[in-house]
Amino acid sequence: MKSITSSPTRRHLLHLTAGACAFGTFPRIAKAQPFPTRPVRLIVGQAAGSGSDILARLIAQWLSDRLGQQFVVDNRPGAGGNLGAEAVARSTADGYTLLLITSTNVINTALNDNLNFNVVRDIAAIATVTLTPYALVANPAFTAMTVPDLIEYAKGNPGKVNMASGGSGSVSHVAGELFKQMAGVDVVHVPYRGSTPAHMDLIGGQVQVMFDAMTTSLDHIKAGRLRVLAVTSATRSALLPNVPTVADFVSGYDVTAWLGIGAPANTPIEVVELLNKEISLALADPRIRSRLIELGGSVLATSPVEFTKLIADDARKWRGVVTFAGLKPQ
């Protein structure tokens, strides 16, 4: 009986078949390479050295260490953050261009219908990072000692209270406009080019009140240069535990500024989920959490779905404020 052996022809055919199978797997292997396979840009719409920039670099370093590719911060300041946001909105939706998205980006969308992009539509929400409450602060010589005092005085003296802000369309501006709407008071908005000059005039008495980020007002409050009337979040702040909320007197009032990470719309869901997972791990790390708290924010971890809802809810809220107050882009 003949032993069963492969003939040269059969062996040749088997080699060809194996080679063809291996060749056919190459494209699938290439597609399955894990993200990222090259450096990733994280665009920040604020200047280098700003609080947003520091936070972005903290998260970028974490992602670089965890995922084995460089996450490079690319500062694109200008137009209230619109330059950076538009650059990301117009980028390829592959996860290699990300955006440090802020509350101001959403306010800009509500304020300006003529932008070439829409944050709600054109940016995919990946993960929130921090939440920062604001404080309603006043010049120490101002007659109002409490929020009810301020409302009573403003109603009795319409147009006589000047409210500073860090600029038209800033969170400090729309926080004040929301207060005017909900409290039914007539207060005059006085915009400045940033919080520093606004603080100078507020401390000097040229303006009476301001809704200001707690991160920038806290030192002035502790030094007695400003009087704090309330915090703007729905619950009291751990930084000022004895200070009431605006909502204690104006039911439903709630303003917080948030920072998070976004990407161009239609970025692959597996990339979004991977980045959300890694950012959530960063926010659970004691060293990262401590640094974020030092920067003045409380840690806020959300899923992409929760972050998407936060953006949509804020867009509706600020659209209503913009319409009510008749605000226009500057």
Helices and strands as residue ranges (DSSP letters): H 8-31, E 40-44, H 51-67, E 71-75, G 79-81, H 82-89, E 97-102, H 103-111, H 119-122, E 123-138, H 147-156, E 162-165, H 171-183, E 188-191, H 195-204, E 209-213, H 214-223, E 227-231, G 246-248, E 256-264, H 269-284, H 286-294, E 298-299, H 304-325
